[in-house]
Amino acid sequence: MPEHLAPHGAEVERDSIGHPLVRPQLIATDLDGTIIPYSQTHTGYVSPRTLEAFAAAIESGIHVAFVTGRPMRWMAALTPLLGSMGPAIVSNGAVIYDMNTDTVLEAHPMDQHLVADVTNELRGLFSGAIFGAETLTGLIMEPEFIPAASRAAARQVDLSRQATAEPTSRVAVESSRWIEAKRITDRLAEHPEVVKLMVKVNGHDPDDLLLAVRSHFGTLVQVTHSVPGVALLEISRGDIHKASTLADYAASLGIHANDVVAFGDQRNDEQMLRWAGTGYAVASGNPALFVEANVVAPACDDDGVAEMIEHLLTLPE
């Protein structure tokens, strides 16, 4: 199991369900599958009830942070909805991104030699491995990383996301780029700032694949996955994950982990839920996450996060 921050919350007083008894100071939440239904990933739809819950939390003085595996180039469509509410910690903690100004505030890329070494080792382990790499300037991908049948539709979605962005800088244009290469390692010299390496190995169970690759690399890199039913792993620097960047952000606000609540649905939320004072897993998420959570919230499609925030706002400060 990769290294992670020490768990918190042992001293947090709770009710019989697992909720804290005191209002939190920071709400951290995943996006897809947590507040954005998987059926709406391409649109970025967030329900009015959920938006109202976040707005009420902010109005009451609670900080909000969006912590996602999404790359920067997928955030433009969310700016009108979420941009004024809090920062976006994207690519599983590798980047802190300001949606309003289209600016990278902080980045933790992988060393390109590490990317090359991990990629080569995975090719040796899995003959059918296909790779993609999110960089600060776009997505490098091998020909089969996005199947041909899906490519045109995906390009159209990417363009529509870009069209909704304010043209305040070149980042929105650059971050929408798709760079195709026979092997992603052929383009690392031109695009060295890899914030997330991805490997797809069709025909494998995602959780079995995750455990195998975690076991192989140990603490050298962080390995996780976030797409239900797809054998697609996401790999970051060994010291970078959602929890590590969220912890730094909370510390910059003077907020202790015990005063943080976190919401998630997939394996890339494990460490964040374990680190936060109170962790909530939505019932529609990966069951493996339930053991990390203090509370299993209602499903994403049932506005589970909104329901939990509404309850938290009834608590004393």
Secondary structure, DSSP 8 states (H G I E B T S, - for coil): ---------TT--B-SSS-BSS--SEEEE--BTTTB-GGGTTTT---HHHHHHHHHHHHTT-EEEEE-S--GGGSGGGHHHHTTT--EEEGGGTEEEETTTTEEEEE--B-HHHHHHHHHHHHHH-TT-EEEEEETTEEEE-TTTS-HHHHHHHHHHHHHHHHTS--SSSHHHHTT-EEE-SSGGGGTTTS--EEEEEEE-TTS-HHHHHHHHHHHHTTSEEEE--STT--EEEEEETT-SHHHHHHHHHHHTT--GGGEEEEE-SGGGHHHHHHSSEEEEETTS-GGGGGG-SEEE--GGGTHHHHHHHHHTTS--
